[in-house]
Amino acid sequence: QVQLVESGGGSVQAGGSLTLSCAASGITKSTYKVAWFMAWFRQAPGKEREGVAAINTFVARTDYSDFVKGRFTISQDNAKNTLYLRMSSLTPEDTAMYYCAATHSNPGASEYWLRDYSYNYWGQGTQVTVSS
């Protein structure tokens, strides 16, 4: 059973940085080749959940939403089974609950990498609050 646990959220002032972590258990080396994609999503109060960044864990290819390109970096540590999201130049608009997601299936074209329906494993989320 795959479990995802996020950490690293908190409060930061605009312009600051945070790094989120997602510890994945149940994804062994053998299953890692099957867990092709992992991603970060976020949901602000009153808004729909939106994709932030995704990574093909097998080849380390990444994709980002336009609103975070150049500011956020998704990465993985295969030895630790951990996914990261390095966030910089944060703005109050980045305030949201951030979720880690994973799937054993290939979502297909990159346009589906940041769609929440492409993922079947989810963490509980970690809150990020950016003050002006």
C-alpha positions in Angstrom: 0.0 0.0 0.0 1.4 3.3 -1.1 1.4 6.1 1.5 2.5 9.7 1.0 3.3 12.0 3.8 4.0 15.7 3.2 6.0 18.0 5.4 7.8 21.3 5.2 4.9 23.7 5.0 4.7 26.8 7.1 4.4 30.6 7.1 6.7 32.8 5.2 6.8 36.4 4.0 6.5 37.3 0.4 9.7 36.8 -1.5 10.8 34.0 0.8 11.4 30.3 0.1 10.2 26.9 1.4 11.0 23.4 0.5 8.3 20.8 0.8 9.0 17.1 1.2 6.9 14.0 0.4 8.0 10.7 1.9 6.7 7.8 -0.1 6.4 4.4 1.6 5.3 1.3 -0.2 7.1 2.3 -3.4 10.0 -0.1 -3.5 12.8 -0.2 -6.0 10.8 -2.7 -8.0 7.6 -0.8 -7.9 9.4 2.5 -8.5 9.8 1.5 -12.1 6.0 1.2 -12.1 5.2 4.4 -10.2 6.1 6.5 -13.1 4.7 9.9 -12.1 4.6 11.9 -8.9 3.3 15.5 -8.6 2.5 18.4 -6.4 -0.9 20.0 -6.4 -2.4 22.8 -4.3 -5.8 24.0 -3.3 -6.5 27.4 -1.9 -9.7 28.1 0.1 -12.7 28.5 -2.3 -10.7 27.4 -5.3 -10.3 24.1 -7.2 -7.2 21.9 -6.8 -4.6 22.7 -9.4 -1.5 21.0 -10.6 1.8 22.7 -9.7 4.6 20.4 -10.8 5.1 16.8 -11.9 7.9 14.4 -12.5 8.4 11.1 -14.3 10.3 9.3 -11.7 11.9 6.9 -14.1 13.6 9.4 -16.4 13.3 12.5 -14.2 11.5 14.5 -16.8 9.5 17.4 -15.2 6.6 19.6 -16.1 5.4 22.8 -14.4 2.3 25.0 -14.4 2.9 28.3 -16.0 2.3 30.2 -12.7 5.3 28.5 -11.0 7.8 28.1 -13.8 11.1 29.7 -12.9 10.1 29.8 -9.2 9.4 26.2 -8.2 11.6 23.1 -8.7 10.4 19.5 -8.3 13.0 16.9 -7.6 13.3 13.4 -6.2 15.7 11.4 -4.1 15.2 7.8 -5.1 17.4 6.4 -2.3 15.1 8.1 0.2 11.9 7.6 -1.7 11.3 11.3 -1.2 9.8 13.9 -3.5 10.6 17.6 -3.0 9.2 20.9 -4.1 11.6 23.8 -3.8 9.6 27.1 -3.8 11.1 30.5 -4.1 10.0 34.1 -4.8 6.7 33.2 -3.0 3.7 35.5 -3.2 0.5 35.6 -1.2 -1.2 33.9 -4.2 0.9 30.8 -3.5 -1.0 30.4 -0.2 -2.7 27.0 -0.3 -2.7 23.4 1.0 -0.1 21.5 -1.0 -0.6 17.9 -1.8 1.7 15.2 -3.0 0.3 12.6 -5.5 1.5 9.5 -7.2 0.4 7.1 -9.9 1.5 3.7 -11.1 0.0 4.5 -14.5 1.4 6.6 -17.2 -0.9 9.6 -17.6 0.1 9.8 -21.3 0.8 13.2 -22.9 2.3 15.9 -20.7 -1.0 17.8 -20.7 -2.3 15.2 -18.4 0.6 15.2 -15.9 -0.9 18.1 -13.9 -4.5 16.8 -13.9 -5.6 15.4 -10.5 -7.6 12.6 -12.1 -4.3 11.1 -13.4 -3.3 10.3 -9.8 -4.6 7.6 -7.5 -2.4 8.1 -4.4 -2.6 11.2 -2.3 -1.1 12.6 0.8 -2.9 14.6 3.5 -1.4 17.9 2.6 0.8 20.5 4.2 -0.2 24.2 4.5 1.8 27.0 3.0 0.9 30.5 4.0 2.6 33.5 2.4 2.1 36.9 3.9 2.6 40.3 2.2 
